[in-house]
Amino acid sequence: MDQWIAWAGTALSVFITAAGFYMGWRRYQSDSLRSRDVAVWADKAIAMLLTVELCAKPETPIGSDEQLKRLTDAYFTLSALTEQGRLFFVNVGARDGTRAGGTYEGRRPKLLDPLVIAHKAAERLIERPEAAGKALHAVLREQRKAFVAHVQSEIGRRQTIAKDSRKGGETPDLDAMIAAAA
């Protein structure tokens, strides 16, 4: 009888250990899948943030017809990306009243703010193309940088894997590089 209890205890221990490893593996897979989904979403968001930023640049090389087309696309896409972001990042805190319920209760996560600001900027540039200027361009550039920093923290890619990727970059002089190549 004692031997049977010992075997049962060993089997139970092995089962619990295996179940723990399995649950850890499933959690890792789920977290990894979420990170990939967030990365795909963030790629689209960064492209739209850059589109609005470049259209807001005072001396942009993009023609006015092309600008309008790109800004209109960015306007709708940024709205959709903001809503999709709510799938990944829940609102925080609670609002004072009954203005919104469910998914919209509380305050929007800070990570989504740059998308909302770029959406508003796209709308402004569609309605008033002359609103493009250094100040708006600077605001949009800072919002893009903030977004990338937030997403990088969310995905968890604080450290690079390859040694070469860890080296600091330089801001090379394009004219000097062209002259050296000639």
N, C-alpha and C positions, 0 to 999 in steps of 0.2 A: 504493500500500500504506500509506504514511504517513497519507494522508487517511482511509483506512478505519479505522486504529487510533485516529485522533483522534475520528472519529464514534462508534466503539464506546466509547471512554472517556467521551465526553459522554453517550451513552445510558446507560451504566452509572452514571454520576454522577447523572443524572436519576432513574433507577430506584431507586438507594439512597436518595436524598432523599425520593422519594415513599413508599417503604417505611417510612422513618423517620417521616414525617408520619402515615402510616396507623397504624403501631403506637402512636404517641403518642396519636392520636385514640381508638383502641380502649381504651387504658389509661385515658384520661380518662373514656370512657363507662362502663367497668367500675367505676372509683372512684366515679363519680357514682351509678351504680345501687346500689353497696354503701352509700353514704351515705344514699340514700333508704330502703333496706331497714332500716338501723340506726335511722333517724329514725322509721319506722313502728313498729318494735319498741319503741323508747324511749317513744313516745307511750303505748303500752299499759302499759308498766312504770310510767310516771309516774302514770297514772290509778290503778293498783293501789296504788302507794306512798301516794298521797293518800287512798285509801279506808281503808287500815289506819290511817294517821295520824289521820284525822278520827274513826274509830271508837274510837281510843285516847284521844281528848280527854275529859277528865273531865266537862265539861258539854256533851257533844255533843247536838245537837237530833235526832239519829237515834234512833228508837224501838228497843227491844231486839230485837224480831222482825226488823226491817229490818237492824239491825246484824249479827245472826247470819247472815242471808242474804248480806249484802255481804261479811262476813269469810270465810264459807265459799267464796264465789266467788273472793275475793282469795287465799285459801289455795291453791286449786288453780291459779289463773292465775299466781301468782307462781312456783310450782314449774315450770310449763311455760315461763314467760318466762326463768327461770334456765337451763333446758336449751336453749332457743332461743338464748340469749346465747352459749352455748358454740359455736354455729355461726359467730358473728362474731368471737369473742375466744378464742384458744386458751389453754390452761393454760400457766403459766410454771414453769420449773425442773423438777426431778424429785423424786419422793418416795423414801423410803428402801426401799420394798419392793414387794411384789406385791399390795398392797391393791387397786390399780386399774390398768387398762391402757387403751391407746388414747387415746380422747378425755379420759379422766379421769386420765391420768398428770400428775403435777406438781401445782401449786397453782392454784386457781381465780383468774382475774383479779380484781383489786381492784374493778373496775367492777361486778361481779356481787354483791359483798358486801351492798350495801343491799337487794337483792332477797331474799337469804337471810335477812337480819335481819328484814325485814318479814314474810316467810313464817313465821318463828319467832314473831314478835309476833302474827300473825293466829291461829296455833295456840293460843297462850297465851290470847288474848282469847276464843276460842271455848270453850276449856275452863274458863276462869275470867274471866268478864266483869268482875269486881271488880278485875282487874289493871290496868284502865285508870286512868291517872293522869298527873299532870304530868310525872313523870320519863320514863315510857314515851313519852308524846307528844313530849317534847323530843328523845329519842333518834331517834324516827322522822322528825321534822322535819329533823334534821341529816343523817340518812341520805338523805332525799330530795334535799336540797341537794347533798350529795356526789355523788349519782348524776347529777343534772342537770349539774354541773360536769364530771364525767368524760365524759359523753356529748357535751357541747358541745365538749370538746377532741377527742374522737374524730371527730366530724363535721367539725370544722374551722371552725365558725362563730364565730370569735373577733371578727370585725369585722362590723358591720352594713353594709348597702349604702346605704340611704336616710339622708339627713342627719338627718331627724326622729327616726329610730330611735337615733341616736347621742347624743341629748340625754339628760341624766340625769333620772331619774324623781323624783317627789315622793311622799311619803306624806300624802295629803290627809286633812283632818279631815272625816269623813262628815257629822257633825252640822252643821258650818259650811256644807258644800255644800248640804245640805237646806234650811237656813235661808236661804241666798242664793237658792235656786230658788223659795222660797215667796213 
